[in-house]
Amino acid sequence: MTLSHDVAGSGPRTVVLLHSGVCDRRMWDGQFQALADAGHRVVRCDLRGFGDTPVDAPHLHADDVRDLLDALGVDRAVLVGSSFGGEVALDIAVRHPGRTEALALLCAGAPVEHEAGPELRAFFTREEALLEAGDVDAATALNVDLWCGPEAGPEARALVHAMQRRAFELQLPVPEELDARPSGVTEGDLRGVTVPALVATGAHDVPDFGVIGDRLAALLPAARRVELDWAGHLPALERPEETLALLTDYLSGLSAPAAAAP
């Protein structure tokens, strides 16, 4: 199965936008076409269990994205990942290193073991209780309240609500045997990811993600660490134009992509 996706623009560099675990590809509405207009070929996709992509088989998200790149004829890409999408981007960089030109990680999740702090543990406990009770609406609202930072306006919050509700609709009926397989990425694997990496976190995010950002910046050899003093967990939705500027500046600072082999 090919992941549901959109493609826009043309140019020597392909940029792949990977959504967070409470969103789908709609989260990139503020950056998708603008990056294409800036001269990049831009791809955004729905991972399995999100948006328009159902869960129909056991899978590894990194391999699904690799298969999408194959289908589109893309040899190498800059991977831009938000939260869970950042974790997937790192998995791709480890499993398929020749396909990754650079990384831009926005409040990325940890692809290696991370001990959740008290706020995150309390969230997971509450979410699990609500879902076990069948109160999907309350679980959705819980996610919106935690993951939308102070700069997220009513439209952004409504979109996150719709995307998270859709994810629950797709994921909750899925039997365990179709769940995503663990990537098995280790700290040693991350130390071997030598491509440029922007590691950005939000000052108003759950504290865990600042800790994860510091850890990733220490592990990735070519990392540049940035803290966004205005951001919560979803900067692409909270301040779309500033996030676009951050990504545009980062892309402009990368070396020209290598020509494809004849």
N, C-alpha and C positions, 0 to 999 in steps of 0.2 A: 504494500500500500504506500502511495506517495502522500506525504503530509499535505494538507490543505495550505495553500500559500498564495502570495501575491509577488509579482516582480515588476519593478519600474526602473526606468533609466538605462543608460549604457555608459560604458567607459572601461578603462583598464582595470579598475578595482571593483570587486564585489564585496558588499557589506551585507551580512546576514544578521537580522534582528531577532533575538530569542527572548520570549516573554517570561514574565514572572509566574510563580505558581498560583497566584490569585487572579491572573489575567489570561488573555490570549492575544493574538496578533493585533487586535484593535488597540492595544495600549500604545502602539507606535504611530498612531494617526498624526501626532504632532511632529514627527521626524521623518516618516517614510518617504513621502513625496518630496519633501524639502531636500533630503540627502540625494535623491535621484536628480533633482534640479541642479544640484551642486556638481554633477558630473560623475556620479557613481551608479553602478548597477546595484540595486537594493532588493533584497529578498526578505520577506517576513513570513513566518509560518506558524501554524498551530501544531504544537506537539500533541502526541496521542493523549486523549482524554481532555482536550481543551478546544474551545471554539467549534470548528467544523471537522475536527479529526476525531473519530471514535476510537475506542480501544477494542481491537479485534484479534489480537494475538500477543503472546509474550514479546517483550521488546526491550531494547536499550535505546534511550533517547539519542545518544551520540551517534549510534549507527543509523537511526532514522534520518537524522540531519545529513549525515554522509551520503545516504541514498538519495536524498533530495538534491544535494549538490551534483551527484552523478547524473541525475535525470535532467538537470539544467545545464549540464556541460561546464560546471564550475570546477576548476582545478584547486584554487586557493581562495580563501576569503578572510576578511576581517570579521570576527565574531563579536557582536555586541550583545551582552547578556544582562538582563535585569533579574536580580534575586535568583530564583531557581534556574532561570535561563543562563545566568553566569556560571552556575554549577555545571550545566550541560555544556557550555562553551569550554570549560576547563576539561571536562571529560573528552570532548572532541580533540582538544589540543594534545591530550595524552594518548588517546587511542589512534588518532589519525593525524599525526604531527605534520605530515607533508601537506595537509589541506588547510592549515591555519597560518595566515599571514600575520595577524596581530589579534589582540584581545582588548576589549573595553568592557570592564566588569562594573556594573552599577549595583551596589548593595548586594553583592553576590552571596549566594549560599555556599556552604562548605562542602566540597566534594570528598573531604576526609572527615573522620570522626570529630564531632564538636559537642561538648557538654553544654546543653542549653542552660541559660541563666534563669532566675526565678520568674521574670515576667513572661518569657517564652514558654517555660514549663506550665505556668498557670493558664496561658492561652491554649496550649495543646490539650490540657486536662478539660477545660471548659468546652472546647470545640468537640472533643470526643463525646462528652456527656450529652451535648445537644444533638449530635448526629445519632447517637444510640437511642435517644428519645424520639427521633424522627422529626425534630424541629430544624429543618434545613434553612428556613427563613432566618431564624435567630442565629444559626451558625454563620450564615452569609453576612448578616449585620455585624457579628463579632469580628469577622475578617476585615470588613470595611473599616471599622473603628480602629483596629490595630495598625493596619498597613497603610492607611492614607494619612500622610503627614499634615502638619498645620497649614501648608500652602495648597492643599487639595481643595478645590472649590466644589460646589454642588454637582456640576457636570462630571467632574472626574470621579467623585464618589459614586454617582449613579452608574457610571460606566464600570467601575470596579465591582459594584454590586451585581450588575448584569453578567459580567464575565465570570465572577466567582460562582454565581448561581448556575450558570451553564456548566462550569467544571464539575460541580456537585452532581448535576443531572447525568453527565457522562460517566463519572467515575464511581459513584456509589453503587450502581448495579453490577459492576465488573467483578467477576470471581477472582480469587487470589491467584489462580494459575495464569491469569493474563496480566498480572501486575508487571511494572517495569523491573527489569533485573538490576541488581546493584552493579555499579561500575567497577568497584574494586580499586579505585585510584588511591595511591599512597602519597605521603609527603615526599618520598624520594622521586616519584613520578613528577610531581609539580616542580621540583628542583631542576628537572630536565626540560622544562618548557622554556625555551630560550627566546621566543618571539617577544616583541614589545607588548607590554600589558599596562593598561590604565586601570588602577584599582581605586574606585570612587565609593565613598560612603556618605551617609547623611547624618548631620549632627543631631537630628530629632528622631532618628530611627531607634528601633529596639537595640539596646546596647550590644547584644550578641553580634550584630553585623559590623560594628566598629572593630570588635575583637577579631572577627573573621577577616576583615580587611587588612588589619595589621599583620595577621598571620600569613595571608596570601602575599602581601608585599614583601615579607621577609623570605618567603619560599621561592617566589618567581624571580629569576635572575635579572630580568629586564623590566621590572615593575616600576611604575610611577604612581605614588600614593597621593590621593586628593581627598579632602573632606569638604563637602558642600555644606556651608553653615546654615543654609536655609532648608535643606532637604530632610524629608522623612525617608520612607522605604521605597517610594516609587517616584523618583525625580522626573522621569519622562512624562508623567501625568501631572505632577505638582507644578512644575514650571517648564512647560514644553519648549519654549524658545531658548531658555538658558541651557537646557539639556542638549538641544540641537547645537547650540554654539560650542558647548563642551566637546561634543562628538566631532563637529566640523573642524575645530582647532586640532584635535588629536589626529584626525585623518590627514590633515594637511601637513602635519609634522612627520608622518611616516615616509620612508623612502619610497620612490616610485616602484610599483609592483614589477616583478621580473617578467619578462616576455615569456609567453608560452613556448615550450619546446617545439621545434618544427616537426 
